[in-house]
């Protein structure tokens, strides 16, 4: 670390360095004037060192030091001496020594920061911190997050490269091939009226690398999606993207599990057994109402369509008659929930599309709540026996088609478990969710969409069904949604941190999948023609996965949102408060790009 400005960093000096002349450079963290002795805590990314200016040894130096203020940038030379025993700070890595100053150079002065940069100032609003991100990054917490992120990235690189993967960059100005979210478009100056798109993932390029014989590829890829934001989502993000040739699902799992297990043990302090649990998608939905279940949560959904229909409750009867389902979530000991708490749970259910929430408390004498009057007699006893509800419990129900039921109860499962403090935050849950359906129904557009993307390989059995359909043997519509694929997700503590699949490597199977998705030959050519052509020239079986790196780091560090682990995050409205993006551009720039704006009228209300 020796440069023209320092011989050591502010976190390097120790008792063994006593008597050493050292030069440090950094920011003033705190100034303490003891009258004739001035203590300055000097800070850089590596730590803090206490620098002492003594008037009895150098009055002029002390007078110069008395002018400094927090966040000024200093270069200080001095001699390392031990601190008096009573002044030692065991909570500081350099707490057994101090630098007795012999020279001082003020490198830069600083205005008073808009918020304290140490822990003494309490919470600062996220907006103010984002607006002054350069200052915010000086804070110890943010510095530690970015250092941790770099270490996690280094570990992943080491594992992948030791397994034969090589780092290859793919383009970031590509053609638009929407994958479920809207593309960010970039107008071309040279090709007026045409646009590049920023990649949502390097999917087709990494498959092309396998076609090109590169065998094992990875990159830390910047990706972009123009979609609504939430705590674990940003418009631009980092994927650890990887692909390997001549692999099946278990080969991909075996490559990645040692890396993931090491990171969890390092950053979460728990050894994770390998191989990880494999949980089929259908089972995950049936038991937990989610394809990313947090298995630290012990609550499971109970199937009771027949028992529910027998209660005489019309919504349950209608669900059973229409081929839907009735499922129940039991909250053990949750009869203590107040009406306000239950109203909050009902709001969650309505937010997921439920018209209301059917629930009941199991009291000592009889059930209470909206479902209570349906729980008498043999049918009621059979229902309560099936769901396993006991005195002191609370339960809620959802009825209808599977997607709605799982959406409602999957969300309530997480909310109820946290209210009851059933989730053991000291433990960790990691698993593979496997055997995803190949397609899912798009109600809005009245057709099937790829559940992952159109290049996900169907299972061998599904592929045969699709090829027969392409030859004129149609698939019964009720069977299409259940066709399985070779897709998988990696789930960590209830977050999907990685998703991937074995890819289609046969041109005839790819064409059959396009047919199933009603992607016309013209659209295939326009969107994927270059890739489909390459697929015909000898493609190896291949597959891979993309980690959501920001989300994985967030989960490893126990943070609730990814903004803290990204150096320069956007807000929840996709705005950058630091550089004020997005922003208007001038007419001259628009003219160069052959663009004209048609803006909606301003809302003056």
ZAMARGU-4260 file (C-alpha; in steps of 0.2 Angstrom, whole numbers, plus 5000, padded with zeros to 4 digits):
<rodrens>
0) 5000/5000/5000 | 5015/5012/5000 | 5013/5027/4989 | 5019/5045/4989 | 5005/5049/5001
5) 5006/5034/5014 | 5017/5021/5020 | 5003/5012/5029 | 4984/5012/5028 | 4974/5018/5043
10) 4970/5000/5048 | 4987/4993/5047 | 4997/4998/5062 | 4999/4987/5077 | 5009/4986/5093
15) 5023/4977/5084 | 5026/4993/5074 | 5031/5003/5090 | 5045/5015/5085 | 5041/5015/5067
20) 5039/5031/5057 | 5023/5030/5047 | 5014/5041/5035 | 4995/5040/5034 | 4982/5048/5023
25) 4964/5049/5025 | 4948/5058/5031 | 4946/5066/5048 | 4933/5055/5057 | 4933/5063/5074
30) 4943/5078/5082 | 4945/5078/5102 | 4953/5093/5109 | 4960/5089/5127 | 4968/5106/5129
35) 4986/5105/5124 | 4984/5088/5116 | 4973/5085/5101 | 4967/5068/5095 | 4962/5065/5077
40) 4954/5049/5072 | 4960/5047/5054 | 4949/5035/5043 | 4951/5026/5026 | 4943/5011/5019
45) 4954/4999/5030 | 4951/5006/5047 | 4955/5020/5059 | 4971/5026/5068 | 4971/5039/5082
50) 4984/5053/5078 | 4990/5063/5092 | 4996/5081/5091 | 5005/5087/5107 | 5008/5105/5111
55) 5023/5102/5122 | 5032/5094/5108 | 5027/5105/5093 | 5016/5120/5097 | 5016/5125/5079
60) 5010/5108/5073 | 4997/5108/5086 | 4991/5125/5081 | 4989/5119/5063 | 4980/5103/5068
65) 4968/5113/5078 | 4961/5120/5062 | 4956/5103/5055 | 4937/5098/5054 | 4928/5082/5051
70) 4930/5075/5033 | 4945/5085/5029 | 4958/5075/5020 | 4975/5074/5029 | 4992/5067/5026
75) 5001/5064/5043 | 5018/5058/5047 | 5023/5052/5064 | 5030/5039/5076 | 5020/5024/5082
80) 5019/5023/5101 | 5009/5013/5113 | 4993/5020/5120 | 4993/5021/5139 | 4984/5005/5146
85) 4969/5015/5152 | 4967/5023/5135 | 4968/5007/5124 | 4953/5003/5114 | 4950/4984/5112
90) 4936/4987/5100 | 4948/4995/5087 | 4960/4985/5077 | 4973/4999/5080 | 4967/5002/5097
95) 4983/4998/5106 | 4994/5011/5097 | 4993/5029/5092 | 5003/5039/5079 | 5012/5054/5087
100) 5012/5067/5074 | 5028/5075/5067 | 5021/5083/5051 | 5004/5087/5044 | 4998/5092/5027
105) 4980/5097/5023 | 4976/5089/5006 | 4958/5095/5005 | 4946/5104/5016 | 4927/5099/5017
110) 4911/5108/5020 | 4900/5101/5034 | 4892/5085/5028 | 4873/5085/5026 | 4872/5071/5038
115) 4884/5062/5051 | 4895/5049/5043 | 4898/5039/5059 | 4885/5030/5070 | 4881/5044/5082
120) 4869/5053/5070 | 4855/5040/5070 | 4846/5035/5054 | 4847/5046/5039 | 4833/5045/5025
125) 4837/5035/5010 | 4834/5049/4999 | 4847/5060/5007 | 4859/5046/5007 | 4856/5042/4988
130) 4858/5061/4984 | 4875/5062/4992 | 4880/5044/4989 | 4899/5049/4988 | 4898/5054/5006
135) 4887/5039/5011 | 4899/5027/5004 | 4912/5033/5017 | 4902/5026/5031 | 4908/5011/5039
140) 4892/5001/5036 | 4893/5004/5017 | 4911/5001/5016 | 4909/4984/5024 | 4895/4980/5012
145) 4905/4984/4997 | 4920/4974/5003 | 4909/4959/5007 | 4902/4960/4990 | 4919/4960/4982
150) 4924/4945/4993 | 4909/4935/4988 | 4912/4939/4970 | 4930/4933/4972 | 4925/4917/4980
155) 4913/4913/4966 | 4926/4917/4953 | 4938/4905/4961 | 4926/4891/4962 | 4920/4893/4944
160) 4938/4895/4937 | 4944/4880/4946 | 4929/4870/4938 | 4936/4875/4921 | 4925/4890/4917
165) 4932/4905/4908 | 4926/4923/4909 | 4919/4929/4892 | 4910/4946/4889 | 4895/4946/4879
170) 4887/4962/4870 | 4876/4975/4879 | 4869/4983/4863 | 4858/4969/4856 | 4842/4967/4846
175) 4826/4967/4856 | 4820/4950/4862 | 4809/4953/4877 | 4809/4940/4890 | 4795/4944/4901
180) 4799/4962/4906 | 4801/4977/4894 | 4817/4981/4886 | 4827/4997/4889 | 4829/5003/4871
185) 4844/5013/4864 | 4841/5023/4848 | 4854/5021/4834 | 4861/5037/4826 | 4868/5028/4811
190) 4853/5018/4808 | 4839/5031/4810 | 4823/5024/4816 | 4831/5008/4823 | 4835/5003/4841
195) 4847/4993/4851 | 4841/4985/4867 | 4850/4983/4883 | 4851/4964/4888 | 4839/4957/4900
200) 4851/4942/4901 | 4865/4935/4890 | 4854/4920/4887 | 4856/4918/4868 | 4875/4923/4868
205) 4880/4911/4881 | 4871/4897/4871 | 4880/4903/4856 | 4896/4901/4866 | 4892/4883/4869
210) 4888/4880/4850 | 4905/4889/4847 | 4914/4875/4858 | 4919/4886/4873 | 4912/4872/4884
215) 4912/4882/4901 | 4908/4900/4901 | 4904/4913/4915 | 4903/4932/4917 | 4897/4945/4930
220) 4885/4952/4917 | 4876/4969/4918 | 4858/4966/4914 | 4843/4978/4912 | 4824/4976/4914
225) 4811/4990/4913 | 4799/4983/4926 | 4791/4989/4942 | 4803/4989/4956 | 4803/4981/4974
230) 4815/4979/4988 | 4825/4965/4979 | 4824/4972/4962 | 4833/4986/4952 | 4832/4991/4934
235) 4850/4987/4931 | 4858/4973/4940 | 4872/4960/4940 | 4870/4942/4936 | 4883/4929/4939
240) 4879/4920/4922 | 4886/4903/4918 | 4884/4889/4905 | 4892/4872/4902 | 4892/4859/4888
245) 4888/4841/4890 | 4879/4842/4907 | 4862/4838/4914 | 4853/4845/4929 | 4863/4835/4942
250) 4880/4840/4934 | 4875/4859/4936 | 4870/4856/4954 | 4886/4847/4958 | 4897/4861/4950
255) 4888/4875/4960 | 4884/4867/4977 | 4901/4868/4985 | 4903/4887/4980 | 4886/4891/4988
260) 4889/4880/5003 | 4906/4889/5006 | 4898/4906/5005 | 4884/4902/5017 | 4896/4895/5030
265) 4907/4910/5028 | 4894/4924/5029 | 4880/4915/5038 | 4890/4904/5050 | 4881/4888/5046
270) 4888/4873/5037 | 4876/4867/5024 | 4874/4848/5020 | 4877/4843/5002 | 4869/4838/4991
275) 4855/4851/4994 | 4837/4846/4995 | 4828/4844/4978 | 4810/4849/4979 | 4799/4847/4964
280) 4789/4862/4959 | 4772/4854/4961 | 4776/4848/4978 | 4783/4865/4983 | 4766/4873/4977
285) 4755/4860/4986 | 4764/4861/5002 | 4769/4879/5003 | 4760/4889/4990 | 4777/4896/4983
290) 4790/4890/4971 | 4803/4899/4982 | 4798/4892/5000 | 4808/4897/5015 | 4809/4880/5024
295) 4814/4889/5040 | 4795/4892/5041 | 4787/4876/5047 | 4769/4880/5041 | 4762/4870/5027
300) 4745/4871/5017 | 4732/4858/5020 | 4722/4851/5005 | 4704/4849/5010 | 4693/4852/4994
305) 4681/4837/4998 | 4680/4841/5016 | 4677/4860/5012 | 4664/4857/4999 | 4654/4846/5012
310) 4653/4861/5024 | 4639/4870/5015 | 4649/4885/5012 | 4645/4891/4994 | 4662/4897/4988
315) 4670/4880/4993 | 4656/4871/4984 | 4659/4881/4968 | 4678/4879/4969 | 4676/4860/4970
320) 4662/4859/4956 | 4673/4869/4944 | 4689/4859/4946 | 4697/4871/4958 | 4703/4868/4976
325) 4701/4872/4994 | 4716/4874/5005 | 4719/4879/5023 | 4733/4888/5032 | 4733/4884/5051
330) 4742/4896/5063 | 4746/4887/5079 | 4742/4897/5094 | 4736/4911/5083 | 4719/4912/5091
335) 4727/4927/5101 | 4727/4937/5085 | 4718/4953/5087 | 4704/4959/5075 | 4716/4972/5069
340) 4729/4959/5065 | 4717/4948/5056 | 4711/4964/5046 | 4729/4966/5041 | 4730/4948/5035
345) 4714/4950/5025 | 4722/4965/5017 | 4736/4954/5012 | 4724/4942/5005 | 4715/4955/4995
350) 4731/4962/4988 | 4734/4944/4981 | 4717/4944/4973 | 4705/4937/4986 | 4688/4944/4988
355) 4690/4942/5007 | 4697/4930/5020 | 4687/4915/5027 | 4694/4912/5044 | 4690/4905/5062
360) 4698/4904/5079 | 4696/4888/5089 | 4690/4892/5106 | 4689/4882/5122 | 4670/4880/5119
365) 4667/4883/5101 | 4675/4891/5085 | 4672/4909/5082 | 4674/4920/5067 | 4666/4920/5049
370) 4668/4901/5047 | 4662/4896/5064 | 4644/4893/5058 | 4649/4880/5045 | 4660/4870/5057
375) 4646/4861/5067 | 4641/4843/5065 | 4650/4828/5057 | 4656/4839/5042 | 4663/4852/5053
380) 4672/4839/5064 | 4679/4830/5048 | 4685/4847/5042 | 4694/4852/5058 | 4701/4834/5059
385) 4708/4836/5042 | 4717/4852/5045 | 4723/4847/5062 | 4717/4863/5070 | 4717/4863/5089
390) 4710/4874/5103 | 4720/4890/5103 | 4723/4889/5084 | 4717/4901/5070 | 4715/4896/5052
395) 4711/4904/5036 | 4705/4896/5019 | 4707/4900/5001 | 4696/4893/4987 | 4697/4894/4968
400) 4709/4890/4954 | 4726/4884/4960 | 4735/4899/4954 | 4724/4910/4965 | 4724/4899/4980
405) 4743/4897/4980 | 4746/4916/4978 | 4735/4920/4993 | 4740/4907/5005 | 4759/4907/5000
410) 4759/4925/5004 | 4749/4923/5021 | 4761/4908/5026 | 4776/4920/5026 | 4766/4934/5035
415) 4758/4923/5048 | 4774/4913/5052 | 4783/4930/5055 | 4769/4936/5066 | 4770/4920/5076
420) 4790/4921/5076 | 4791/4904/5069 | 4805/4908/5057 | 4822/4904/5065 | 4833/4918/5058
425) 4848/4909/5065 | 4846/4895/5053 | 4847/4894/5034 | 4837/4886/5021 | 4844/4881/5004
430) 4836/4870/4991 | 4834/4867/4972 | 4816/4868/4966 | 4815/4857/4951 | 4804/4851/4937
435) 4795/4867/4933 | 4781/4867/4920 | 4787/4871/4903 | 4773/4884/4900 | 4761/4894/4910
440) 4744/4902/4905 | 4744/4921/4901 | 4726/4926/4906 | 4729/4943/4899 | 4734/4937/4881
445) 4724/4921/4881 | 4739/4910/4877 | 4753/4900/4885 | 4770/4909/4889 | 4787/4900/4893
450) 4788/4899/4912 | 4807/4903/4911 | 4811/4907/4893 | 4808/4899/4876 | 4825/4890/4876
455) 4822/4879/4891 | 4823/4861/4887 | 4807/4851/4890 | 4809/4834/4898 | 4813/4820/4885
460) 4795/4814/4887 | 4788/4831/4884 | 4799/4833/4869 | 4792/4818/4861 | 4774/4825/4864
465) 4779/4841/4856 | 4786/4833/4841 | 4771/4823/4839 | 4760/4838/4840 | 4771/4847/4827
470) 4768/4832/4816 | 4749/4834/4818 | 4745/4825/4834 | 4738/4839/4845 | 4740/4840/4863
475) 4724/4841/4873 | 4723/4859/4880 | 4721/4853/4898 | 4737/4844/4897 | 4748/4858/4890
480) 4750/4867/4907 | 4757/4852/4915 | 4771/4848/4903 | 4787/4847/4913 | 4804/4855/4909
485) 4822/4853/4914 | 4821/4870/4923 | 4827/4873/4941 | 4829/4887/4954 | 4841/4889/4968
490) 4831/4896/4983 | 4840/4903/4999 | 4830/4908/5014 | 4814/4911/5004 | 4823/4921/4990
495) 4826/4914/4972 | 4845/4918/4971 | 4847/4908/4955 | 4837/4901/4940 | 4842/4890/4926
500) 4839/4875/4915 | 4845/4863/4903 | 4843/4871/4886 | 4836/4865/4870 | 4850/4859/4858
505) 4840/4851/4844 | 4833/4863/4831 | 4817/4852/4829 | 4813/4853/4847 | 4816/4872/4847
510) 4804/4874/4833 | 4791/4863/4842 | 4792/4874/4857 | 4790/4890/4847 | 4774/4882/4839
515) 4767/4878/4857 | 4770/4896/4861 | 4762/4902/4845 | 4778/4911/4840 | 4775/4913/4821
520) 4789/4909/4809 | 4790/4927/4805 | 4792/4932/4823 | 4805/4918/4825 | 4815/4925/4811
525) 4814/4943/4817 | 4818/4939/4835 | 4829/4924/4835 | 4834/4920/4817 | 4852/4921/4820
530) 4852/4910/4834 | 4840/4897/4827 | 4852/4896/4812 | 4867/4893/4823 | 4857/4879/4832
535) 4857/4869/4816 | 4876/4867/4815 | 4879/4854/4829 | 4874/4860/4846 | 4880/4850/4861
540) 4868/4847/4876 | 4871/4861/4888 | 4864/4870/4902 | 4867/4883/4916 | 4861/4895/4928
545) 4861/4914/4932 | 4863/4920/4950 | 4855/4936/4954 | 4871/4942/4962 | 4864/4958/4971
550) 4850/4947/4979 | 4862/4934/4984 | 4874/4946/4992 | 4859/4954/5001 | 4853/4937/5007
555) 4870/4932/5013 | 4872/4948/5023 | 4855/4948/5030 | 4849/4964/5022 | 4830/4967/5018
560) 4834/4976/5001 | 4847/4976/4988 | 4850/4995/4988 | 4862/4994/5002 | 4874/4981/4993
565) 4875/4991/4977 | 4887/5005/4975 | 4875/5016/4966 | 4857/5010/4967 | 4841/5017/4959
570) 4826/5022/4969 | 4810/5012/4969 | 4804/5024/4954 | 4820/5019/4944 | 4828/5036/4947
575) 4846/5040/4951 | 4845/5054/4964 | 4864/5056/4963 | 4866/5061/4944 | 4848/5065/4942
580) 4844/5052/4929 | 4833/5049/4919 | 4833/5067/4913 | 4827/5077/4897 | 4839/5079/4882
585) 4840/5093/4871 | 4832/5095/4854 | 4849/5094/4845 | 4853/5077/4852 | 4835/5071/4847
590) 4838/5078/4830 | 4854/5068/4828 | 4844/5052/4833 | 4830/5056/4821 | 4818/5056/4836
595) 4803/5067/4840 | 4794/5066/4857 | 4775/5064/4859 | 4773/5068/4878 | 4756/5066/4887
600) 4749/5083/4893 | 4754/5088/4910 | 4743/5084/4924 | 4738/5101/4932 | 4727/5094/4946
</rodrens>
